[in-house]
Amino acid sequence: MARPGSKPIDELVRLAMIGDGAAFTQLWDTHIDALKSYLRSTVKQLDSFYIDDICSKSFEKAFRQISTYDQNKSQFSTWLRTIAHNTALDLIDQEKRVQRKYIYLDDDSKPSGVLVDTIRDEIDTPLESIIKSEDQEQTERYIDGLPELYRDVARKRLVDGLQYKEISEELDMELNTVRTRIRRAKALIEKMKSDDEQK
């Protein structure tokens, strides 16, 4: 069901196709809960962190591939679920390949059940390093151009240099939500940078 004040899905898709970040944010708001429910029912072996991660990656892929969407072939929600399903399968395949990287913490050397996650969230990505080396004014301009939903987390990460956990505590926001919003903000900034370079 469309939310109060929202535009019809087809119009949001049309706007997203021409680079309207606010329209894509509204597509996120409209579909995120249903997408999470779909993934919980189809990939039950994955916990909420992975579900959030898949949703974030799926929306990023949808944003990059929005020009390939054909509303005459399927509804946007169906197209998005297909992307999420394939993303989930890729993640599960990756997890199978890293099973040997479990750390054994107990005395009898049995798996602790805790997969060692690299601290990739805490390390600057190439995009973040570029942004930090750029003129402060330009960085602020990119952040100001983000939808309001992403501005605070982006500024705290890319300007203030806070870690994900620190942002989570300062904004009283779940860590998974911080990760998702920063990932989306970086995707939008990358697109803005690309658009600037093509001008």
TORMAR-152779 format. One record per residue: chain; x, y, z of N, C-alpha, C in turn. Coordinates in steps of 0.05 Angstrom, whole numbers, always signed. Each point is the difference from the previous one (the first is absolute). Layout:
N
A,X,Y,Z,X,Y,Z,X,Y,Z
...
END
This chain:
199
A,+17,-24,+0,-17,+24,+0,+18,+25,+0
A,-8,+19,-16,+16,+25,-2,-2,+15,+26
A,+21,+13,+8,+0,+15,+25,-11,+28,-5
A,-10,+13,+21,-11,+27,-4,+20,+19,-13
A,-10,+14,-20,+17,+19,-14,+20,-12,-20
A,-1,-26,-4,+18,-13,-18,-10,+1,-29
A,+18,-1,-19,-7,+0,-28,-5,-29,-8
A,-15,-5,-22,-4,-27,-11,+28,-12,-6
A,+2,-26,+2,+26,-13,-4,+11,+6,-27
A,-16,-2,-21,+10,+5,-27,+13,+28,-3
A,-12,+20,+13,+11,+27,-1,+26,+1,+16
A,+2,-13,+23,+25,-1,+15,+22,-13,-16
A,-7,-22,-14,+20,-14,-16,+9,+18,-23
A,-18,+14,-12,+7,+19,-22,+20,+21,+10
A,-6,+11,+24,+17,+20,+11,+27,-11,+8
A,+0,-25,+11,+25,-13,+7,+17,-5,-24
A,-12,-6,-23,+15,-5,-24,+15,+25,-10
A,-10,+23,+7,+14,+25,-8,+18,+11,+22
A,+5,-17,+20,+19,+7,+21,-11,+14,+24
A,-26,-1,+4,-13,+13,+24,+5,-17,+25
A,+19,+8,+17,+6,-16,+24,-23,-1,+19
A,-16,+22,+2,-22,+0,+19,-21,-20,-9
A,-4,-3,-26,-20,-20,-10,+9,-28,+7
A,+26,-5,-2,+10,-26,+6,-2,-6,+30
A,+4,+21,+16,-3,-3,+29,-29,-7,+6
A,-19,+12,-14,-28,-7,+4,-6,-29,-9
A,+13,-9,-21,-3,-28,-8,+10,-18,+22
A,+22,+8,+12,+11,-15,+23,-21,-2,+22
A,-10,+24,+8,-19,+1,+22,-25,-17,-6
A,-8,+0,-25,-25,-14,-8,+4,-30,+0
A,+24,-10,-7,+4,-28,-5,+17,-15,+21
A,+14,+15,+18,+19,-13,+17,-13,-21,+19
A,-22,+6,+12,-13,-19,+19,-8,-25,-14
A,-13,+2,-24,-9,-23,-15,+24,-17,-9
A,+22,+14,-8,+24,-15,-9,+12,-15,+23
A,+1,+12,+23,+11,-15,+24,-17,-24,+6
A,-26,+3,-1,-18,-23,+5,+4,-22,-20
A,+3,+8,-25,+5,-20,-21,+25,-16,+5
A,+22,+15,+7,+25,-14,+5,-1,-17,+25
A,-13,+9,+20,-2,-17,+25,-14,-26,-6
A,-20,+1,-18,-15,-25,-7,+14,-18,-19
A,+19,+11,-16,+14,-16,-20,+28,-8,+6
A,+14,+15,+17,+27,-7,+8,+1,+0,+31
A,-13,-19,+11,-4,-1,+29,+27,-5,+15
A,+20,-9,-14,+26,-6,+14,+16,+25,+6
A,-9,+23,-11,+15,+25,+4,-14,+17,+22
A,+17,+12,+17,-11,+16,+22,-6,+29,-10
A,-9,+16,+19,-10,+27,-7,+22,+18,-12
A,+25,-4,+9,+22,+16,-11,+4,-6,-29
A,+0,-25,-7,+3,-7,-29,-24,+8,-16
A,-24,-2,+11,-24,+10,-14,+3,+29,-6
A,+8,+16,+19,+4,+29,-4,+21,+5,-21
A,+22,-16,+1,+22,+3,-19,-10,-6,-28
A,-15,-21,-3,-11,-8,-27,-18,+22,-10
A,-17,+10,+17,-19,+22,-8,+16,+24,-10
A,+20,+8,+15,+17,+23,-8,+13,-5,-27
A,+12,-23,-3,+14,-7,-25,-20,-1,-23
A,-23,-11,+5,-21,-3,-21,-9,+28,-10
A,-5,+18,+19,-8,+27,-8,+22,+14,-15
A,+25,-4,+8,+23,+12,-14,+0,-11,-29
A,-3,-26,-3,+0,-11,-27,-24,+10,-16
A,-23,+2,+13,-24,+11,-14,+5,+28,-9
A,+14,+16,+17,+5,+28,-7,+18,+2,-24
A,+21,-17,+0,+19,+0,-22,-13,-11,-26
A,-19,-19,+3,-11,-13,-23,-28,+10,-7
A,-9,+21,+12,-27,+9,-3,-8,+5,-29
A,+19,+7,-17,-6,+5,-28,-7,-26,-15
A,+6,-23,+12,-7,-26,-13,-27,-10,+8
A,-13,+13,+19,-26,-9,+9,-21,+6,-21
A,-17,-20,-6,-21,+3,-19,-27,-5,+13
A,-16,+20,+5,-25,-3,+14,-20,-17,-15
A,+5,-3,-26,-18,-17,-16,+5,-30,+4
A,+23,-6,+12,+6,-28,+5,-6,-9,+28
A,+3,+18,+19,-5,-7,+28,-5,+25,+17
A,-11,-4,+23,-3,+22,+19,+27,+6,+13
A,+4,+24,+9,+25,+7,+12,+7,-18,+24
A,-21,-6,+16,+5,-17,+24,+9,-28,-8
A,-10,-10,-22,+9,-27,-10,+28,+1,-9
A,+7,+21,-15,+27,+4,-10,+20,+3,+23
A,-8,+15,+21,+17,+4,+23,+4,-27,+15
A,-22,-16,+3,+3,-25,+13,+19,-19,-15
A,-1,+1,-26,+18,-17,-16,+29,+8,+5
A,+6,+26,+1,+27,+10,+6,+8,-10,+28
A,-18,+3,+20,+6,-8,+27,+4,-30,+2
A,-16,-15,-14,+4,-30,+0,+27,-7,-10
A,+8,+11,-22,+27,-6,-12,+22,+10,+18
A,-4,+23,+13,+20,+10,+18,+3,-18,+25
A,-22,-11,+9,+0,-18,+23,+15,-26,-7
A,-5,-10,-24,+14,-25,-9,+30,+5,-2
A,+7,+23,-10,+29,+7,-1,+13,+1,+27
A,-15,+12,+19,+11,+2,+28,+2,-27,+13
A,-20,-17,-4,+1,-27,+12,+24,-15,-12
A,+4,+3,-26,+23,-14,-13,+26,+10,+11
A,+2,+27,+5,+24,+11,+12,+5,-11,+28
A,-22,-2,+15,+3,-9,+28,+9,-29,+0
A,-9,-16,-19,+9,-28,-1,+30,-2,-5
A,+10,+20,-16,+29,-1,-7,+18,+9,+23
A,-12,+15,+19,+17,+10,+22,-4,-16,+26
A,-14,-22,-1,-5,-15,+24,+25,-8,+15
A,+21,-5,-16,+26,-8,+12,+13,+23,+16
A,-11,+23,-1,+12,+23,+13,-12,+5,+28
A,-15,-20,+10,-10,+2,+27,+23,+1,+20
A,-3,+16,+21,+20,+0,+22,-9,-20,+22
A,+18,-14,+10,-6,-19,+22,+9,+12,+26
A,-20,+6,+17,+6,+14,+25,+0,-17,+25
A,-13,-23,-2,-2,-17,+24,+23,-19,+2
A,+2,-13,+23,+22,-17,+6,+2,-25,-18
A,-24,-11,-7,+1,-25,-15,+0,+4,-30
A,+6,+25,-9,+4,+7,-28,-24,-6,-18
A,-23,+2,+11,-25,-3,-16,-8,+28,-9
A,-14,+1,-23,-8,+26,-9,-17,+15,+20
A,+7,+25,+4,-15,+16,+19,-27,+9,-11
A,-3,-3,-27,-25,+8,-12,+0,+30,-7
A,+22,+13,+5,+2,+29,-7,+18,+3,-23
A,-11,+9,-22,+17,+4,-24,+15,+26,+4
A,+26,-1,-5,+16,+24,+3,-6,+19,-22
A,-10,+23,+7,-7,+20,-20,+23,+20,-1
A,+10,+5,-24,+21,+20,-2,-11,+27,+9
A,+17,+18,+7,-9,+26,+9,-3,+19,-24
A,-11,-10,-22,-2,+16,-24,-16,+25,+5
A,-19,-1,+19,-16,+24,+6,+17,+21,+12
A,+21,-8,+14,+16,+20,+14,+23,+10,-17
A,+5,-12,-23,+22,+9,-17,-11,+17,-23
A,+14,+21,-6,-9,+18,-22,+0,-16,-26
A,-22,+3,-14,-2,-11,-27,+16,+19,-19
A,+7,-9,-24,+13,+18,-19,-16,+26,-4
A,-27,-3,-2,-16,+24,-4,+3,+19,+24
A,-1,-11,+25,+3,+17,+23,+27,+14,+1
A,+21,-14,-8,+26,+12,+0,+2,+23,-20
A,-12,-4,-23,-1,+22,-20,-15,+24,+11
A,-23,-6,+12,-17,+22,+10,+16,+16,+22
A,+14,-15,+17,+14,+14,+21,+24,+16,-10
A,+10,-7,-23,+23,+14,-11,-9,+24,-17
A,-25,+2,-5,-11,+22,-17,-4,+25,+17
A,-5,+21,-14,-6,+25,+13,-25,-3,+18
A,+3,+11,+24,-22,-3,+20,-26,+11,-10
A,+1,+22,-15,-24,+13,-10,-14,-18,-20
A,+16,-14,-16,-12,-19,-20,-13,-23,+14
A,+13,-11,+21,-11,-22,+15,-27,+8,+12
A,+0,+24,+12,-25,+10,+12,-22,+3,-21
A,+8,+8,-23,-20,+4,-22,-13,-27,-7
A,+17,-20,-2,-11,-27,-6,-19,-9,+22
A,+8,+4,+24,-16,-9,+23,-26,+16,+1
A,+1,+26,-5,-24,+16,+0,-19,-8,-22
A,+11,-12,-21,-17,-9,-23,-14,-26,+5
A,+7,-13,+23,-13,-26,+6,-28,+4,+11
A,-17,-20,-4,-26,+2,+14,+4,+2,+30
A,-18,+14,+13,+3,+6,+29,+5,-26,+17
A,-11,-22,-9,+2,-25,+14,+30,-8,+4
A,+17,+8,-18,+28,-9,+0,+20,+21,+9
A,-8,+24,+3,+19,+22,+4,+16,-3,+26
A,-14,-4,+22,+13,-1,+26,+21,-22,+2
A,-8,-24,-9,+19,-22,+2,+23,+4,-19
A,-5,+11,-23,+22,+5,-19,+20,+20,+10
A,-11,+22,+12,+18,+21,+11,+17,-11,+23
A,-12,-16,+17,+14,-10,+23,+22,-20,-9
A,-6,-15,-21,+20,-19,-10,+21,+13,-18
A,-8,+15,-19,+18,+10,-21,+13,+27,+7
A,-11,+15,+18,+12,+26,+8,+12,-3,+28
A,-16,-9,+19,+10,-2,+28,+17,-25,+5
A,-2,-20,-19,+17,-23,+3,-8,-20,+22
A,-25,+1,+8,-9,-18,+22,-2,-28,-11
A,+3,-19,+19,-4,-28,-7,-29,-6,+1
A,-8,-23,-12,-28,-7,-1,-13,-2,+27
A,+14,-12,+19,-11,-3,+27,-4,+27,+14
A,+19,+18,-5,-3,+27,+12,-24,+15,-12
A,-4,-3,-26,-23,+13,-13,-26,-12,+11
A,+0,-26,+3,-23,-14,+11,-8,+11,+27
A,+21,+4,+17,-5,+10,+27,-9,+29,+0
A,+14,+16,-16,-7,+29,-1,-28,+6,-10
A,-8,-16,-20,-27,+5,-12,-21,-18,+12
A,+8,-17,+19,-19,-19,+12,-14,-16,-22
A,+16,-12,-17,-10,-14,-23,+13,-28,-1
A,-16,-20,-9,+11,-27,-1,+24,+0,-19
A,+20,-17,+7,+25,-2,-15,-6,-8,-29
A,-18,-19,-4,-7,-9,-27,-11,+23,-16
A,-16,+17,+13,-12,+23,-14,+22,+20,-8
A,+20,+4,+17,+22,+17,-6,+15,-10,-24
A,+6,-26,+0,+14,-13,-23,-15,+4,-26
A,-26,-5,+2,-16,+2,-24,-1,+28,-11
A,-4,+20,+17,-2,+27,-9,+27,+11,-10
A,+22,-8,+12,+26,+9,-9,+6,-12,-28
A,-7,-25,-3,+4,-14,-26,-16,+14,-21
A,-24,+7,+6,-17,+13,-20,+10,+29,-5
A,+9,+14,+20,+11,+27,-3,+24,-1,-18
A,+18,-20,+4,+24,-1,-16,-7,-6,-30
A,-20,-17,-4,-9,-6,-27,-10,+25,-14
A,-15,+16,+14,-11,+25,-11,+23,+21,-5
A,+19,+1,+18,+22,+19,-4,+17,-9,-24
A,+4,-26,-2,+15,-10,-23,-13,+8,-26
A,-27,-1,+0,-14,+7,-24,+2,+31,-6
A,-1,+16,+22,+3,+29,-4,+28,+6,-10
A,+20,-14,+10,+28,+5,-9,+2,-7,-30
A,-12,-23,-7,+1,-9,-28,-14,+21,-18
A,-23,+10,+9,-14,+19,-16,+16,+26,-3
A,+14,+8,+21,+17,+24,-2,+23,-4,-19
A,+12,-24,+0,+22,-5,-18,-8,-1,-29
A,-25,-6,-5,-10,-1,-28,-8,+27,-11
A,-2,+20,+18,-9,+26,-9,+23,+15,-14
END
